[in-house]
Each structure stands twice: as C-alpha cells, then as structure tokens.
Amino acid sequence: MSSAVAIRHVAFEDLDAFAPALAARGYKASYRDAPVDDLAAAELADCDLLIVLGGPIGVYEEDRYPFLKSEIALIEKRLKAGKPVLGICLGAQLMARALGAKVYAAGFKEIGWAGISLSAAGRASPLAKLAPGTRVLHWHGDTLDLPSGATHLASTPRTPNQAFAVGRHGLALQFHLEVSASGLERWLVGHAVEIGATPRVTVPRLRADAGKFAAELVPQSRAVLDAWLDGLKG
C-alpha cells in the first residue's frame, strides 16, 4: 500500500471524510501530532503523500510553538523534491511560508459555509470537480500572499488567495473540503471559545448549515482529491 501521513495540530481536526477516500485509493494513512512527534523523521520526508491539517495557531508563532520550524522545513524539503504535499487551512499557510510567502493576520474571521470563486487555472484544476455554488467550510483568521511560482486557484471576496498549486505535487487549500457534518460536531466543542468570540457565528448556525451543505460537499471533495491524486501519476 502507499503511505499517507497526516500531520495533525489538534485532535479534532483530522482527515475526517478524506480518510475513507484515501483508503479506497490504496493509501494506508497514519497521523503524527505536530506538537509532540518528531517532524524530522525520515518517514515523513519519504512517505508517498503528506497531508498537513488545520489548527488554531499562526504560522508566525514559532517562538510560542517551536515545532513550526521543523514543520516548515519538512514541507520545504518535500516541495523542493517534488514529493506530494496537500495543505489544508493552517497546512496551506505553512506551505506558503515554506515557499517564502508572507502569512499574517487578516484582521477578520472567515468562519462558516460559503462558496469560492475559481480562477481560470482553478477551473482547469482538480477544484473544477466542485459544482458551481458549492459551499465549503471556511475557518480562519489568517491569510497569505501567493508564493512566487505558485498557481492561483481560488478566492473569496474577503480572501484573495484561497487556494494555490505548486506544480502537480503541491495543493494548498485555505478552506476545508475534508469536513463532514458529524466530524464538525467535534469542532463545535474544540473551537467553542473562538465561536463565542466571533460576531454572527454561532453553534446552531454552523450545525444547521452543515446539515444543508456537508452531504453535498463530501462526494465532490472526494472527486477533487481523486483528481489531484490522479494528476500525481502524470
């Protein structure tokens, strides 16, 4: 089987709906917890697929969270070597930082279910598997500049850089495609303080929207993942 390693920053932000999709593709997935595991281990540099998941910290907080330096170094090493990296939310920001781009506080929270706008390149990318108007989960307070040499794929009105590609082997998503309605229930507990501190964002609203949009998103997100993995073979 092919090996997929997911770097996790908090336990409840995991592969969720991507886990069965990866298993169906013949990947044996395992987790490494960024705060406590060895991110310089050879198995992370050499695995067939590295997935860097989300989390509630900032890429620029290396002084508080020293493991970020090792994580950025790992991502940089893999991207330079042409080895597959999929970054989600914080993972996308770490990819941008590894490529020399700036990551910084946006000055607002973008939390909730909403659509994205694809660029011309995005419409020719795996993200084209998302039907027009499909809502994805946004959950971030930081944003990023587009790295030099990266291909811009998607935006929202408030966040110009929602997704980018690095060749065929790197895909960075500021938003979440991996979340299911049941998986989101853990987020509603884990992110309770942030939800309570964000105007117009509530647990009932997030839950209700997940009930409307997650079931439609999951098969499309799997199609995006399949298309990207297919592209790695080219």
C-alpha positions in Angstrom: 0.0 0.0 0.0 1.0 3.6 -0.5 1.7 5.6 2.7 -0.1 8.8 3.6 0.9 10.7 6.7 -1.3 13.4 8.1 0.3 16.0 10.4 -2.3 16.9 13.0 -2.2 20.0 15.2 -5.4 19.4 17.3 -7.0 16.0 17.6 -10.4 17.0 16.3 -9.1 18.5 13.0 -8.3 15.2 11.3 -8.8 13.6 7.9 -12.5 13.0 8.5 -14.2 12.4 5.1 -10.8 12.1 3.4 -9.9 9.0 5.4 -12.2 6.6 3.5 -11.4 8.2 0.2 -7.7 7.6 0.8 -8.3 4.0 1.9 -10.2 3.4 -1.3 -7.2 4.6 -3.3 -4.9 2.2 -1.5 -3.3 4.5 0.9 -2.5 3.4 4.5 -3.0 6.6 6.5 -1.4 7.4 9.8 -1.1 10.5 12.0 1.7 12.4 13.5 0.9 15.1 16.2 2.9 18.2 15.4 3.4 19.4 18.9 5.0 16.2 20.2 6.2 13.9 17.4 9.5 14.1 15.5 8.8 16.1 12.3 12.4 15.5 11.1 11.8 11.7 10.9 12.7 10.1 7.6 9.3 8.5 7.3 7.8 12.0 6.9 10.2 13.1 4.3 9.9 9.8 2.3 6.2 8.9 2.6 4.1 8.8 -0.6 1.8 11.5 0.5 2.0 14.2 3.2 -1.2 15.9 4.4 -0.8 18.9 6.7 -4.0 19.6 8.5 -5.5 22.7 10.2 -5.2 24.2 13.6 -5.9 27.3 15.7 -2.3 28.8 15.8 -0.4 31.1 13.5 2.4 30.1 11.2 4.4 33.1 12.5 4.2 32.0 16.2 7.4 30.0 16.1 8.5 31.5 19.4 5.5 30.0 21.1 5.4 26.8 19.1 9.0 25.8 18.1 7.8 22.7 16.2 6.6 25.0 13.5 10.2 25.5 12.3 10.6 21.8 11.8 7.3 21.5 10.1 8.1 24.3 7.7 11.5 22.7 7.0 9.8 19.4 6.2 7.3 20.9 3.8 10.0 22.9 2.1 12.1 19.8 1.7 9.3 17.8 0.1 8.1 20.5 -2.2 11.7 21.1 -3.5 11.9 17.3 -4.1 8.7 17.2 -6.0 7.0 15.0 -3.4 3.2 15.3 -2.9 2.0 17.7 -0.2 -1.6 18.6 0.5 -2.1 21.5 2.9 -5.5 22.4 4.5 -6.0 25.8 6.2 -3.0 26.0 8.6 -1.4 23.5 6.3 -1.9 25.8 3.3 -0.4 28.6 5.3 2.6 26.5 6.2 3.1 25.7 2.6 3.1 29.3 1.7 5.6 30.1 4.4 7.8 27.2 3.2 7.8 28.8 -0.2 8.9 32.2 1.1 5.5 33.9 1.1 4.1 36.1 3.9 1.4 34.7 6.2 -0.3 37.2 8.5 -3.5 38.1 10.5 -6.3 39.0 8.1 -7.9 41.4 10.6 -11.2 39.4 10.5 -12.5 35.9 10.9 -13.9 34.0 7.9 -15.9 31.2 9.6 -18.8 29.4 8.0 -20.1 27.7 4.9 -19.7 29.7 1.7 -18.7 29.3 -1.9 -15.4 30.0 -3.6 -14.6 31.6 -7.0 -12.2 29.7 -9.2 -9.6 31.4 -11.3 -9.0 30.3 -14.9 -6.3 28.0 -13.7 -8.6 26.8 -10.9 -11.2 25.8 -13.5 -8.6 23.6 -15.1 -7.5 22.1 -11.8 -8.9 19.4 -9.6 -11.1 22.1 -7.9 -13.2 22.1 -11.1 -14.8 19.0 -9.6 -16.7 21.3 -7.2 -20.0 22.2 -8.8 -20.7 26.0 -9.2 -22.2 27.3 -6.0 -21.0 24.5 -3.8 -20.3 25.7 -0.3 -17.2 24.7 1.5 -16.2 25.3 5.2 -14.1 28.4 5.9 -12.5 28.7 9.3 -9.5 31.0 9.5 -8.3 34.4 10.8 -5.0 34.5 9.0 -4.3 34.9 5.3 -1.4 34.5 2.9 0.3 36.0 0.0 0.6 33.9 -3.2 4.1 32.3 -3.2 6.4 33.1 -6.1 6.0 30.5 -8.8 2.7 29.1 -7.4 -0.5 29.0 -9.4 -3.5 30.8 -8.0 -6.6 28.7 -8.0 -9.4 30.2 -5.9 -10.6 33.3 -4.0 -13.5 34.7 -1.9 -14.4 38.4 -1.8 -12.5 38.9 1.5 -9.7 36.4 0.9 -7.9 36.7 -2.5 -5.7 33.7 -2.0 -7.9 30.7 -1.1 -6.0 28.0 -2.9 -2.8 27.6 -4.9 -0.9 24.8 -6.6 2.8 24.1 -6.8 3.3 22.1 -10.0 1.3 18.9 -9.8 2.7 17.8 -6.4 1.6 20.6 -4.1 -2.0 21.7 -3.4 -2.8 24.3 -0.8 -6.4 24.9 0.4 -7.2 27.7 2.8 -10.7 26.2 3.2 -11.8 22.8 4.3 -13.0 20.1 2.0 -12.5 17.2 4.4 -15.2 18.0 7.0 -18.4 16.0 7.4 -21.4 17.1 9.4 -20.7 14.5 12.1 -17.0 15.4 12.2 -17.8 19.1 12.6 -19.5 18.3 15.9 -16.1 17.9 17.4 -15.0 21.3 16.1 -18.1 23.0 17.7 -16.7 21.9 21.1 -13.0 22.3 20.4 -13.5 25.8 18.9 -16.2 26.9 21.4 -14.2 29.9 22.7 -13.4 31.2 19.1 -17.1 30.7 18.1 -18.3 32.6 21.1 -15.9 35.5 20.4 -16.8 35.9 16.7 -19.8 38.1 15.9 -22.6 36.4 13.9 -21.1 33.0 14.3 -23.0 30.5 16.4 -23.0 26.8 17.1 -26.7 26.4 15.9 -26.0 28.2 12.7 -22.8 26.2 11.9 -24.6 23.0 12.7 -27.7 23.9 10.6 -25.5 24.9 7.6 -23.5 21.7 7.9 -26.8 19.8 7.7 -27.6 21.6 4.5 -24.2 21.6 2.8 -21.9 18.9 4.1 -23.6 16.0 2.4 -23.4 17.7 -0.9 -19.7 18.6 -0.4 -18.4 15.2 0.7 -18.7 13.4 -2.7 -17.4 16.5 -4.5 -14.4 16.8 -2.2 -13.6 13.2 -2.8 -13.7 13.9 -6.5 -11.3 16.7 -6.0 -9.0 14.5 -4.0 -9.2 11.7 -6.6 -8.5 14.1 -9.5 -5.4 15.5 -7.7 -4.1 12.1 -6.8 -4.6 11.0 -10.5 -2.6 14.0 -11.6 0.4 12.9 -9.5 0.8 10.0 -11.9 1.2 12.2 -14.9 
